[in-house]
Structure formats: structure tokens, C-alpha cells
Amino acid sequence: MLGGVCMAQDGVARVVAQVESNNITLASYRSLTEAQSLEARVGNSLSNPEVEFVHAWGSPSEAGKTGELVVTQEFDFPSAYALRGKLAKAKSEQYDSQYDVLRQQILLEAQQLCFDVIALRQQIDVQQAVLSHAERTLLVEQERVSQGDGSELDCEQARMQMMTEQNALRLLRIDLDEALSRLKTLNGGQDADFADTQFVMPQGGLPDLQSVLDNWRTASPQLKSVLLEQKSAEAELRVSRTESLPKFTVGYKHEFSAGERFHGVVAGMSIPMFGNRNNVKRSKAQVQYARSAAEASLSDMTTEITALYRKTEVLAEAAETAERTARSLESFTARLDKSLQAGGIGMVEYFVQMNSMLSVCSEAIDFRLQYMKAYAQLMSVNL
């Protein structure tokens, strides 16, 4: 009755790959990330050139007419363009890392839903076996009553127990339908091709804690996102400092009046005395916050992953123990049936023993489920 595990099976990985391709949320966020990256590059080009034309006439008319044409181009200090380009690149990387965070969350949910489905299918198998015993028990009690050896009370108890097991089976099937429905939603509304009934044993067992922590520090999308936010803040500080540098204007000027024409160049410079007064202070404060947030995130991640690792260790041991116990009781069912039919035990004792066995089997499945979920979360950085 107890569902097992297998060592080589890619059903869950196949579903996760389907979800990554079909998930609507990920598809929309990919478009958003592309738009944000393009937006980050806006503003790092030359401003539009300005063209000004003036035509004036005198009074009285003998004063004649005059006019001028001015074409100018404003540009920043040259280093500002390079620094803004680096800022745009940092922001684009930050947006990509935010997409990776969402991707990891969705794929982990899909993976754990697959584990829920496997566990529910195993629980349904266990419950169907228990229901089958309850149905046979009812037949035995009905036969005893017809032969005058049983009581109506025992027969009614058997009928009520059978109804209880039927309802428990219905509830498990409802839970299975809900898990498959959620998996379908994650898969973009398409049915996931997933018929697995056994858990996949992690190859090689649980890695050592230091390896897991090192892996998270180098590959965690959450930590990458925070570190890239710090990188963006530092790049923005450098850009804000360049805004204290002057802007330049160059151009061409042509003047004309009655019988006279003048050609020349235009050159100018704006001195940012007031417009950038608090920008550098704001950027420095943002950098300080980003650095503190990065340090806090690294510390929190280390604590959380260490706690999750310890939990996974305990669950692995508990799952193995519960499975050994459950398997050792499988032959116990047949002995119980024989004892009941021979009159060696009564109905109450039979159901007490059966419920105890059901509890052990369900507990073993639940421990395996919790272990697989914890292990998947621990390894989710590799999704």
C-alpha cells in the first residue's frame, strides 16, 4: 500500500520545463523586463538640436529689415555619457535578476505541486486499500448476522466505517483535482503531462552544508538582485556627480540686414550652481541603504538556508524510519483479516489496528513529501 521511490525519473523535470515555456506570468514579465531595459537606456543620447530664426522689420519702413538664423547643439561633459551607459547596463542586469527571482518562485511551485500530486496519488492508493477492507468487513458482518453469529450493532458499525472511508477517499480526490488544476494554471492553461506515482530519490543524497551555502551565495537570484541594486546605486552616484559638471553649447549664427550679412559661431556653457544641490546627497544615501540591504540579505539567506538544511536532514531521517516501519506492517493486513474472519478479534479491535496501520502509512508518505519539498527548496537555486 505504501508508494515507493525510484532512482531515475524525469517526469517532474519535464513538467517544470513545460511550465517555464508556457507560464503566462513569466511571458509577460519577460516583455516587461525588455521594456525596462530599453527605458534604462533612454536619456543617454544628445539632446535635440535647436534652430531659431528671427525676422524683424523697422519703423518707419526706411529703417529696413533684419533677421538672424541660429543653430545650436547642447551636450554634456563627455564622461557623463560613459557613466550613464554603465548605469543603464547595471539597471538592465538588475531587471534581469528580478525576472530570475520570479522564475525561480514559479518553477519551485510547479515542482512542489508535482510532489503534492505524487503524494496524493499514494494516499489515494492507501485509502482505496483501507476502503476495500472496510467493504469486505461489512460483508463478513452481514454474513454473520444472516447466520445468527453476529449482531446488528457490529454490522451497523461496519457500514458507518465504510461510509467514513468513502468520504475520506472523496476528499483526497478533491485535493488531487485541485493540485492538478493549479498545475494546469501554471502551465499556461495546458494540461501537464504528468502521471508519476513515485518520488524521485535525490542522486547522491544531501550535499554538505558548506557546499549548499556556497552555491546559494554565487547563484541565488534573490542575492544577485540585491547586489545589482547596490551596483546600480553606486553607478547612479557617479552619474549624479557628473551633473555638477558644466554643459556646453556650440552652434552657428547668421545675421543679415539691408546690404549686410554676418556669419559666426555660438559657444556657451551652463554652470550647475543650484539644480544639482541635493542629488549627490540623495545618491550617497541610496548607496548606503543598498550596501546595508546587501549585507542584511546575505546574513538572512545564510540563516534561512542553514535552518532549511537542518530541517531537511531531520525529514530525511524521519522519512526513512517511517517507510521502514510502514513496509514492515504490510503483511500485517492479511493476518488481521484472517483473525477477524476466524472470530479471533472483534470489529472494534480490527478497526483500531487498521487505523493504526493507515496512520503509519500516511505518515510515511507525508514525511517523504515534506522531505522532497524541503530538498527541492534547498536546491531551487539550480532551477
C-alpha positions, 0 to 999 in steps of 0.5 A: 500500500505504501508508494515507493521511490525510484532512482531515475525519473524525469517526469517532474523535470519535464513538467517544470520545463513545460511550465517555464515555456508556457507560464503566462506570468513569466511571458509577460514579465519577460516583455516587461523586463525588455521594456525596462531595459530599453527605458534604462537606456533612454536619456543617454543620447544628445539632446535635440538640436535647436534652430531659431530664426528671427525676422524683424522689420523697422519703423518707419519702413526706411529703417529696413529689415533684419533677421538672424538664423541660429543653430545650436547643439547642447551636450554634456561633459563627455564622461557623463555619457560613459557613466550613464551607459554603465548605469543603464547596463547595471539597471538592465542586469538588475531587471534581469535578476528580478525576472530570475527571482520570479522564475525561480518562485514559479518553477519551485511551485510547479515542482512542489505541486508535482510532489503534492500530486505524487503524494496524493496519488499514494494516499489515494492508493492507501485509502482505496486499500483501507476502503476495500477492507472496510467493504469486505468487513461489512460483508463478513458482518452481514454474513454473520448476522444472516447466520445468527453469529453476529449482531446488528450493532457490529454490522451497523458499525461496519457500514458507518466505517465504510461510509467514513472511508468513502468520504475520506477517499472523496476528499483526497480526490478533491485535493488531487483535482485541485493540485492538478488544476493549479498545475494546469494554471501554471502551465499556461492553461495546458494540461501537464503531462504528468502521471508519476506515482513515485518520488524521485530519490535525490542522486547522491543524497544531501550535499554538505552544508558548506557546499549548499551555502556556497552555491546559494551565495554565487547563484541565488537570484534573490542575492544577485538582485540585491547586489545589482541594486547596490551596483546600480546605486553606486553607478547612479552616484557617479552619474549624479556627480557628473551633473555638477559638471558644466554643459556646453553649447556650440552652434552657428549664427547668421545675421543679415540686414539691408546690404549686410550679412554676418556669419559666426559661431555660438559657444556657451556653457551652463554652470550647475550652481543650484539644480544639482544641490541635493542629488549627490546627497540623495545618491550617497544615501541610496548607496548606503541603504543598498550596501546595508540591504546587501549585507542584511540579505546575505546574513538572512539567506545564510540563516534561512538556508542553514535552518532549511538544511537542518530541517531537511536532514531531520525529514530525511531521517524521519522519512526513512524510519517511517517507510521502514516501519510502514513496509514492515506492517504490510503483511500485517493486513492479511493476518488481521483479516484472517483473525477477524474472519476466524472470530479471533478479534472483534470489529472494534479491535480490527478497526483500531489496528487498521487505523493504526496501520493507515496512520503509519502509512500516511505518515510515511508518505507525508514525511517523504513529501515534506522531505522532497519539498524541503530538498527541492527548496534547498536546491531551487537555486539550480532551477 
